[in-house]
């Protein structure tokens, strides 16, 4: 049994990697950028290349530890 933990933006990447290190083999990290950014409906916006530019170096740094790379969509 394992837990797949998926990021929605680069601000969550480090915490997810830390969890995967703490619970090695149980927490499996997946990093990516959700196509809709923002926590509340008032703050929501479409993802931009700037968001991707922030995410890619971190994803590259952890590529050997990731279960997957991608985006999340709840719709």
Secondary structure as GFF3:
##gff-version 3
##sequence-region A 1 75
A	DSSP	beta_strand	3	6	.	.	.	ID=ss1
A	DSSP	three_ten_helix	10	12	.	.	.	ID=ss2
A	DSSP	alpha_helix	13	22	.	.	.	ID=ss3
A	DSSP	beta_strand	27	31	.	.	.	ID=ss4
A	DSSP	beta_strand	36	37	.	.	.	ID=ss5
A	DSSP	beta_strand	45	46	.	.	.	ID=ss6
A	DSSP	alpha_helix	49	61	.	.	.	ID=ss7
A	DSSP	three_ten_helix	63	65	.	.	.	ID=ss8
A	DSSP	beta_strand	68	69	.	.	.	ID=ss9
###
